[in-house]
Amino acid sequence: ARKAEEAAAQELLSGVKVKASSAASKGAMKLTWTVSDSVLGEAIADEIDGYEIYKSTSKTSGYSLLSSTGGITFKNTTKLTKGKRYYYKVRAYKQVGEKKIYSPYSNVTYKIAK
């Protein structure tokens, strides 16, 4: 039964599109995102257990997990250097037993720290 559950979650999440955006304010980066898919539209959010936010100082590599959240916003207030550009991407997940099944990553969003 677990394998079937994982397969169903995999199929569901493979079609999920996460669209991320960011805004810089003094000492903080605020990230927001939306999720949708071609079948359920934005109602797909009800099927998602959480989101992982990844951060890097390079657009193409070096991403590390910054945080996990159940919501669709996150405020990064640590390890930011004024004038430096930071890149973020987000992915959704569904928990099946001990395993997390992931959506594809969002677009990369970036801002320069203030």
C-alpha positions as CSV (number, residue, x, y, z in Angstrom):
1,A,0.0,0.0,0.0
2,R,2.9,2.4,0.8
3,K,4.4,1.9,-2.7
4,A,1.0,2.8,-4.3
5,E,0.7,5.8,-2.0
6,E,4.3,6.9,-3.0
7,A,3.5,6.4,-6.7
8,A,0.3,8.5,-6.4
9,A,2.1,11.3,-4.6
10,Q,4.9,11.2,-7.2
11,E,2.4,11.5,-10.0
12,L,0.5,14.3,-8.2
13,L,3.6,16.3,-7.4
14,S,5.3,15.8,-10.8
15,G,2.8,18.2,-12.3
16,V,3.0,20.9,-9.6
17,K,4.4,24.2,-10.7
18,V,5.9,26.4,-7.9
19,K,6.3,30.1,-8.8
20,A,8.5,32.0,-6.5
21,S,9.2,35.7,-6.0
22,S,11.3,37.7,-3.6
23,A,11.5,41.2,-2.1
24,A,14.4,42.8,-0.2
25,S,14.0,45.0,2.8
26,K,16.6,46.2,5.3
27,G,18.2,43.1,6.8
28,A,15.7,40.7,5.3
29,M,14.5,38.9,2.2
30,K,10.9,38.0,1.9
31,L,10.0,35.1,-0.3
32,T,6.5,34.2,-1.5
33,W,5.3,31.6,-3.8
34,T,2.2,30.1,-5.4
35,V,1.5,26.5,-6.5
36,S,-0.7,25.2,-9.3
37,D,-1.2,22.3,-11.6
38,S,-3.0,21.7,-14.8
39,V,-5.8,19.6,-13.2
40,L,-6.6,21.1,-9.8
41,G,-5.2,24.6,-10.4
42,E,-4.4,26.4,-7.1
43,A,-6.5,23.9,-5.2
44,I,-3.4,21.6,-5.4
45,A,-2.1,23.5,-2.4
46,D,-4.5,21.4,-0.3
47,E,-2.6,18.3,-1.2
48,I,0.8,19.6,-0.2
49,D,2.3,19.1,3.2
50,G,5.1,21.7,3.1
51,Y,7.7,23.5,1.2
52,E,11.5,23.6,1.3
53,I,13.4,26.8,0.6
54,Y,16.9,26.7,-0.9
55,K,19.4,29.6,-0.9
56,S,22.7,30.2,-2.8
57,T,25.0,33.1,-3.8
58,S,25.3,31.6,-7.3
59,K,22.3,31.2,-9.7
60,T,23.4,27.8,-11.0
61,S,25.0,25.9,-8.1
62,G,25.7,25.8,-4.4
63,Y,22.1,25.7,-3.1
64,S,21.6,24.6,0.5
65,L,18.4,24.0,2.4
66,L,17.5,27.2,4.2
67,S,14.2,26.2,5.8
68,S,11.0,24.1,5.7
69,T,7.6,25.6,6.1
70,G,4.0,24.8,5.8
71,G,3.1,28.2,4.6
72,I,3.6,30.1,1.3
73,T,5.9,32.8,2.6
74,F,9.3,32.9,4.3
75,K,11.4,35.7,5.7
76,N,15.2,35.2,5.6
77,T,16.9,37.4,8.1
78,T,20.2,35.6,8.8
79,K,23.5,35.4,7.0
80,L,22.7,38.2,4.6
81,T,25.4,40.7,3.5
82,K,24.3,44.1,2.3
83,G,25.0,44.6,-1.4
84,K,25.3,40.8,-2.1
85,R,23.0,39.0,-4.4
86,Y,21.1,35.9,-3.1
87,Y,19.3,33.3,-5.1
88,Y,16.3,31.3,-3.9
89,K,14.3,28.4,-5.1
90,V,11.4,26.5,-3.6
91,R,9.9,23.0,-3.9
92,A,6.8,21.5,-2.5
93,Y,6.6,18.1,-0.8
94,K,4.1,15.5,0.4
95,Q,4.9,13.3,3.3
96,V,4.2,9.6,2.7
97,G,5.2,7.7,5.9
98,E,8.9,8.5,6.5
99,K,9.5,9.6,2.9
100,K,9.1,13.1,1.3
101,I,7.9,13.1,-2.3
102,Y,9.0,16.4,-4.1
103,S,7.7,18.6,-6.8
104,P,10.1,20.1,-9.4
105,Y,11.9,23.2,-8.2
106,S,10.4,26.6,-8.7
107,N,12.0,29.3,-10.9
108,V,15.0,30.9,-9.3
109,T,14.3,34.3,-7.8
110,Y,17.0,36.7,-6.6
111,K,17.5,40.0,-5.0
112,I,20.4,42.1,-3.7
113,A,20.4,42.4,0.1
114,K,19.7,45.9,1.5
